[in-house]
Amino acid sequence: MQKYQIAVLPGDGIGPEVVQEGMKVLLKLQDLDTSFTFESTTFEWNSNYYIKHGRMMPNDGLEKLKTYDAVFFGALGDKRVEEHIPVWELIMPIRKQFQQYVNLRPIKQLNGITSPLQNEEPIDFYVFRENAEGEYSNSGGRIYDQTDQAMAIQNTIITKKGVERIATYAFDYARKNEISRVVSATKSNAIIHSMKLWDDVVNEVALDYDGIELDSIYVDALAAYFVNKPHTFEVLVASNLFGDILTDLGAALVGGLGLSPSANLNPERNFPSMFEPIHGSAPDIAGKKIANPIAQIWSAALMLEHFGRDDLAAKIMHAIEAVLVNGEVLTPDLGGNASTSEVGDAIIQELDKQL
């Protein structure tokens, strides 16, 4: 029996509140199922740390994290610190240095949740977002600041290897799950260099997958299709920025950011992968104990899947849906008046019933 080592980064705002509930669920699973055991270490690398030390993590922060099997991450953001600093001094170094090039985001309408679209067919698909390069690349700069000649350049970095590996991951998932269509988000009619390379490489990858159709769709049209016919998607592959925007829209269609998890994966497992909700630190409700912990808890389920424990992940999802279907213990974003911890406790009670 393997004991998993988990690094916990609660972060800012509501991050510590929802991470606490995610850890409660994992501890409950460990109590109920003797085949699953883990140790966790909490690292308080957040905006408070930055204010005190002038950096988001210690010089050897990545070396410390590298020894763990996974990183369980909350959220970052504090009005006392410029918004780009937590992103580029903590989140991006982890994603890029640990080669977490797959950002997996489920867009799934859980039982008990009604989409604002009032859609009759269920919404259930995966977005595979390229996570290590693309539009979120620290390449460029500004000159002539504070003058009428001010100029900024932000370069998009698209490489054949980067596109190849995210497209291959998406097509492999489709093949494994007997899905016959992969959609690629593009804008190569206007972004004629980087997106044209994206299209060319995705097309090359698709040639190796007989029986799976590739459908390249412009990202602006995709945004409309997400609203008009979300049930037609099963697998979508997208660049860093396109995937980020589309999945926030997708989250709104299936209950909101409080229900939406993500996994930052290093498929080769040379480095730890990182699991987090897609929402931010929500400073407007931080400390009020009303944040929805379901996205964080669902992220824990994605972590268990990464560990090969699909059985335990399924139990978490069953427990979450049981709470949602019951409808008595919901946070305000879902129309209820329960606290963050009350929702976590309700999910744990459902796990008790199963195990």
N, C-alpha and C positions, 0 to 999 in steps of 0.2 A: 504494500500500500504506500503510495507516494504522498508525502506531506508537501503541500504547496506553500510557497513563500509569496506573500502579497504585500506590496508597498502601497500604503494608503496616503493619498494627498487630498485632504478635505477642501483646501482652498479658502475662498472668501464667501461672504454673503450667506446664501442658503446652502452653499456647498457642505459645510460641516453638519448641517441639520439633516440633509438627505443622505449623506454618506453614513451617518450614524444608523439610519434605518436599514441601509444596504448591508452594513456589517452585522446588524442584529439578525437579519435573515440568514446570512452565511453562518453565523454562530449557531443559530437554531438548526440548520441543516447538519452541522457537525455534531450537534447533540443527538439528533434523531437518526443519523445514518453513520455508522462507525466506519464505513468504507471511505468517507471523505474527511480529511483533516487538513488544517492549514495553520500557519502562523502569520501574523501581520505586524508590520511596523509602520507607525504613523509619522509622517514628515510634515511639519508645519511650515512648509514653504509657500508663502502667500504674500499678500500686500503688506501685512504687518512685518513680515521678515524683510521685505524690500525697504520699508521705511527705516528699519533698524540697521540693516547691513548694506544698503545700496545695491543689492542684487536680489534676484528671485530665489536663488538656491546657492549653496556653497560651490566653490570651485570644483570639488570632486563629486558634485551631486549626481551626475550621470553615471559615474563609476559606482556609486552606492546603489543606484537603481538597477544597474545592469545585472546584479546578482539575484534579482527576484524573478519569479515566474510571471508576474503580472503587476500592473499598476492600476489601482482602483482610485479614480480621480473624480473630484466633485465639480467645482466651478471656480473661475477666477474673475476678478473685477472689483475695483474699489475706487470711488471718486477721488481719493487722495493720490492715486497713482495714474499716470497717463495710460490710456487704454491699450496702446500698442506694447507697453513694457511687459506685462504678464504674458502676453501672447508670444513675443519674440524672445523672452528670456527664460520661459519655462515650457510652455506648451509646444512651440515649434522645435526647440532643441530635442525634446523627447521624441516627437514624431519623426523628425528627420534623422537624428543620430542613431536612433534605434530602428531605422528603416521600416517604419510602420506605414508602408505605402498603400495599404488597403484600409480605407475608412468605410466600414460596413454600417449602413443605417437602414433598419427595417421601417417600412411604411405600412403598418398593419393596424387595421381596425379591430380592436379587441372586443370580445363579447362584453356587452354591457355599455359600450360606447356608441353613441349615435353621431354620425358624421354631420357637419353643418350642411353638407350637400343633400342630405336626405336620400342618399344613394341606395337603391334596392340591392345592388350587387356588392359583395364584400370587397374592401380595398386591402390588398395584401401583396406587397412586392418588396424587393431589396434594391437599394441603390448602392453601387460599388463606386466610391469616390476616390480618385487618385489623391494621395495624401502627403506626398513628399516633394512635389515640385509644382509645376503649373503656375497659376496666377499668384499663388502665395509664395513667392520667391523673393528673397532679400537681395534683389539685384536692381540697381538704379540709384537715384539720388536727386537732390535739389541744389540749384544754384541761384544766385541773385536774390536770396530771400529778403523780404522786407523792401523790395523795390518793385516797380512796375514791369521789370524784366524777369520776375520770378518764374522759374521753370522747374518742372518735376518730370522725371522719367521713371516708370515702373516697368521692369521687364518681365515678361512671362517666359518661363523656362519649360519647354516641352522637349523631352528626349525620346528617341525610339525605344530605349530600354524601359523608361518609365511608363510609356503608354502600353508597351507590349505586356508588361507584367500585370498591370491592373486589368487589361482586357482579357488576358489569359485566365486570371482569377475569376472574372465574371463568367466567361464561357465555361470554365470547368464547373462552376456552381450550377450553371444551366444544364450541362450534360448530366451531372450527378443527380439532379432533381427532375430530369426528363422534361425540361422546359424547352420549347421549340423556338423561342424568339428572344433576342437580346436587343435592347434599344440603346443607342449611343447618342449622347447629347453633343451637339456640335454647333458651330456658327461659322463654318468655313467659307460661306459666301461673302462675309465681311472681314473676318479675321483670317487673312489669306495665307499666312505663313504658319503660325503655330497650330491653328485648328485644321489646316490642310494636312499637316504632318500627322496630327491626331487621327484624322479620317483614314489616311493611307495606312497607318500601322494597325488600326482596329480592323480595317478591311483585310489586311494580311493575316491577322490572327484568326479571323472568321473562316478563312479558307480551310483551316485544319479541323473544323467542326461541322462535319456533314450532318444535315438534318436540323441545324439550328440557323434560323434566319437572322440576319443582321439588318436592323432598321435604323438608319442614321436620321435624326430629326433635329431641326434647328431649335435651340434652347428656348426661344421666345414662343414657338409653337408648342413645345413641350409644356410650358407653363400653362397654356390654355388647355392642353389635353389632360393635365393633372386635374383640372377642375371639371372638364366636360366628360372625360371617360377614364378615370383613374383605375377602374377595374380591369382595363386592358393591359396593364403593365405587370410583368413578373420579375424581370431583371433589367436594370438600367445601369449603364456605366458612364461616368462623367468625369470631367476634369475637376480640379480642386474647387475653384470658384463656382462653376456651374452646379456641381454636386452639393455644395454648401447651401446655395440659394434654393435649389429645387427641394432639398430635404426639409428645409424650414417650411416651405409651402406644403409639402406632403404631411408634415407633422400637424399643421393646422387642419388638414382634412380628416385626421384620425384622432382628434381629441386635444391637440395642443402640445406645446413643448414639454409640459410636465409629464407626458407619457412617452417621450421619444428618446430611446437610448442610442448609443453608438459604440463601435469597437474599432480601435486603431490597431491593425494587425501587422505583425511581422510574420508572414506565413512560414518562412523557413525556420522560425523559432531560434534564431541566433541571438535575439534580443527579446526582452519582455514586451508583450503587447499591453495596450492601455485601454481601459473601459470607463466610459463616462456618459452622462446624459448630454443631449445636444443643447440644453438650455444654459443660460449664463448664470451669474451670481444673484440676479434679481434683487438689487439693493433696496428696492421699494418695499419688499416684504421680508427682508432679512431680519431675523430676531422675533418675528411675529408668530413663528411656529405653525405656519399655515401652508408652507411649500409642499407641493405634491412630490412624494418620494418615489413614485412608481417608475419614472425614467431611470433613476439611479438603481433601483432594485432590478429592473429589467436588464440594466447593464451588467449586474452581477450574474444574471442568467446567461448573458452572452459570454462572460468570462468562463463560466462553467462549461459551456459548449466548447470553448477554446481548449479547456483542459481535457476534453473528451468525455465529460459527464453530461451528455444530453439528457440522461434520465433525471438528474437533479434540476437541470434547467427547465425541463418540462413541468416539473412539480412547482417550481416558482411561478411559471406562467399560468398554470392551472389555479394557483392560489390567488394571483393578481386578478384573474378574470372572475373568480368566484366572488371576490370583494366588489368588483365593479358591477357584476350582475345583481348582487344583493342590493347595492345602492344605498345602504344605510351609513356607511363610513366612507365619505368622500371629502376631499379638500375643496375649498371654495372655487377653485378654477373649474371643477366639475359639477358645481352647483350644490355642494354640501357645506357642512360647517365643522368638519372634523379637523383635528390637528395633524401635523406631520407624523408624530409618534403614534397617534391612534390608527392611522392608516397602516403604518408598519406593523403594529400589534395585530390588526385584523388579518393581515397577510400571514403573519406567523401562526395565528389560530387556524387558518385554513391549511397551513402546512402540517400542523398537529393532526388535523383530521385525516390527512393523507397517509402520514407516516407513523 
